[in-house]
């Protein structure tokens, strides 16, 4: 028999064996009914558990050999500052946006607690919650809020959003040049002059007092931002949005005026919700442009800067 004929017979036999093997594998798979999606889900859970190890660096970036370090501030929120190259520029006006229960208030309170413990003067201006309720809320996380209040480093100041509208007529008159004296859009506590950090909770509550008065609200917001700039304080302005927002403030004007926007998401995966956080915008400083995982723990917020979230946010 010729060599070519022998080779053809051998090739046909190999092909036949491969086909038989493929059929056996297919039958085996059909019998076992492998759930590929279940396997993928388990792999994803394992990857997430490995990535969500305790954050070792708590607001301590490697800022050696960096110029003008004193002009940047860190929040001290575990993992969050790792998203910043140097920090948040001192005196910036930051919007903190997110849906109900996403963690906006916790992020801001936690930042103020950390800065107050560093000796900074921190003011939390609330239009919704009482001082006692917020102090109790902070105690739930084992934060030394009352101690800092006694030391004069932390103050919670409640204001009525409708009291703010009383200054609107004066602000409008000032805008038209009909009033010669300066009018502040919001009054800071007399016993807490020149705070280093200010939180206003929230712009959404302020906007509710201007229902049907869009032009008046726009003028007020412009005056509020100018006033905060004059204080030289680093300010965080909370806004209530949808869980996956398309705009990050009541009108969209606020995010344009602000120096930075931090967005906190409350994402749904089937029957489970997952929190995530993003620095959407930050003037004057470099930052990582990605959405990363975040959790609310018994000690406050923890951010996982290396675990990106790839959920459909459309």
N, C-alpha and C positions, 0 to 999 in steps of 0.2 A: 504493500500500500504506500502511496506517495506521502511525503511529509506534509504537504499542504492539506491533504484530505484528513490526516490525523489531527492536525491543528484545528480544523473546522469542527470536527467531532468533539474535541476537548472544550472548545469555546461554547458549543451548543449545550454541553453537559453542565458547564458552569452557570450559564444563563438560566437553565432549567432549575438548578439548585437554588439560585438567588430568588427566582419566582416562588418556589416552594417555601423558602424561608420567609419571604415577605408575607405570604398568605398566612403562615403560622403566627407571625408577629401580629398581623391584623386581627386574627381570631383571638389571640391572647389579650390584645387591647380591648376588643369588644367584650370579652368575658369579664375582665376586671373593671371595665367602665371607668377609666381614669378621668377624674374631674380636673381638667387643666386650670380652670379659673380658681378652684380651691387651692391648688398647689401654688399658683401665683400669689394668691392672697396671703398664704402662710409665709412665703418668701418675703413679701413686702412687710409683714408684721415683724419678722426677724430682723430685717434691715433697719426698720424704725427703732426697735428696741435697742439695737447696737448703737445707733446714732444718738439716742436720747440718754446718753450717760450724763451724770452730774456735771454741770458747767463749772470748771475749775477757776476760770478767771471771772471775777465779779467786778466789772467796771474798772479794770486795771489794764489799760492798753500799754504797749511798749512805746512810750513817748520820748525815749531818750534821743538826743540829738535832733529833736523837732523844734523848730523855731516858733516863738509866740505861743507856747503851750498854755500860758495863763489866759489866752484869749479863747480857749475852748473849754467846754464843760462836759462832764460825763454824767449819765443818769444813775449809775450804780445798779441798774436792773440786770441781774445775771444774764450774760449772753448778748444783751442788746447792744452794748457799746462795742462789741466785736464787729458790728456792722458799719462802724464809723472808722475812717482812717485816723482822724485826730480827735474828733468829738463834735459837739454842736457848738457853733460859734457863739460866744458869749453875747447876750443881748438879742438873740434871735427870737422871733415870734413864730411859734410852732403850733400847727393845728394837729390835734389828735382825733382822728375820725374813726368811726366804727358803729356797728349796730348795737342794739340793746343787749347787755350782758356780755359783750365781747371782751371787756377788761380795760376800757379807757380810763375809768376812775381809778382803778387799782394801779395802772401804770403811772399816772400822775401823782397819786398819793405816795407811792413807793419811791418815786424820784425825789419828792419833797422831803420824805423821811431821811433818805440817804444824804441829801444836801444839808439838812438841818443838823444831822449828826456830825457833819464836817464843820459846823459853826456858821453856816449861812442862814440868812433870814428868809423864811419861806412863808408865803401867803396863799391860802386856798380860799378863793371867793366862790361861794356856792349860791346858786339861785334855786336849788331844788331841795337838797338834804339839809337837815339841821346839824349844828356843830356836834351835839352829843351823839347823834346817829353815826356821823363820820368817824368820831373818836372811837366809838365802840367797834366800828367796822375795822379800823386799824388795829385795835387790840386783838381782834380775831386772828390776825396774822402775827401776833406777838411783837408788834412794833411799839417802841417806847414813845408814843405820841403825846400822852399827857405830861410826861416828863419834859419833853421838848417845848410844850406849851408853857409850862411853868418857868422854863429857862428863857423864854422870850424868843425862841428860835423858830417856832411854828405858830401860826395863827390861822384859825378857820373863821371866816367872816361871811355871814349870810346876808344876802341882799334880795329884795323883792324886785323881780323883773319889771313890774309896773311902776316902781319908783323911778326906774331909769327913764321911762318915757316923760317924766316931769321935766327933765332937762332938755327934751327934744326941741321944744319951742325956742328955748334960749340958744340952743345949738344952731337952729335954722336961722335965727336972727343974726347970730354971729357970722354964719356963712354968707348972709346977704350984706353984711357990713352995717347992720342996724344996731349992733350991740358992741360996745367998746371993751367990755371986760371979758376975760377968758372964762370959759365954762368947761369944766372937766366932764367927760362922758360918764365917768364912774368915780366915786369917792373912795379913796383908800382909807383904812382905819387911821385915826389921828395918833393912836398909840403904837403904830407900827410903820413908821416912816421908812422910806427907801428900802423896800425888800429886794433881795437878790434874785428871788424866783417867785413868779406869780402863776397861779392856775386859775382860769375862769371856767366854771362848770355850770352852764354851758352856753355857747352861742345860739344853740337851738332854742333854749328857753328865752333868751333875749329876743330872738326873731319872733317868737310867739306873741310878744307884747306889741309887735308892730304889724299885726295882721291887717292887710288891706292898705298898708302905708309903706309900700316898697321903697319909694324915693326917700322917705324919712329914715328908714332902716339903713339904706345905703350910705346916707350922709353920716348917720350915727356910727356905723362900722368904720368908716374912714377916719372919723375923729377918735374912735377908740384905739385904732392901731397907731395913730400918731401919738396919742397920750402914752401908750405902753412903750413906744420907742423912746420917749423923753425920760421915762423912769430908768432906762438902761438895764432893766431887769430882763432875765431870760424868761419868756412867758410861754405857757402851754394852754391853748384854747380848745376845749373839748367840743366836738360837734357830733350830733346823733345822725346816723345815716342808715341806709339799708345794709343788710349783712354783707352783700357784695355791691358796694356803691359805684355809681357812675359819676356822681359829683360828691365832693368831700366836705361840703359846708352848706348851710341853708340856701344860699343863692349862687354859689360858685365864685362870687366876688372875693370872699374871705380867703379862699385858697390861693387866689392870684396875689392878694396883698401880703399874705404870710411868707415868711422866709423858708419855711419847711412844712411838710405834711407827712405825718406818721399814720399809717392805716392799719387797723386791727380787724382781722377777719374772723368770722365764726362760720366755718364751712361745714357742709353736710355731706357725708359719705354713707349712703344708705340710711341706717338707723343710728349712725354715730356722727357726732359733731367734732370737728377738729379746729383748734385755734391756730391762727397764723398772723404774722406781723410783717410790715414792709415800710421802709423809708422811701416814700414815693418821690419826695422832693427835698432838697436841702441846699440853699444858697450858701456859697462861700466855703463849702467843705465837701470833700470826696466821701463817698459811701458806697456800700455794696448794693447793687440794684437787683435784688431778688426777694421773693416772698419765702419766709422761713417759718418753721414750726414754732409754736409757743404754747406753754401750758400755764394754767393758774393752779398753784399748789397751796398747801397750808401755810407756806411762808411768803406767798406772793407770786409774782410773775417770774417765769423762767423762759428765756428765749434760747432756741437751738440754732445758732448761726450757720452750722454746716448742713442742716437738714432742710433742703428746699422742698417747697410744696408745689406740686404741679397740677393742682385741681383746675377744672374748667371755671374760670372766673367771668365768663361772658354772660 
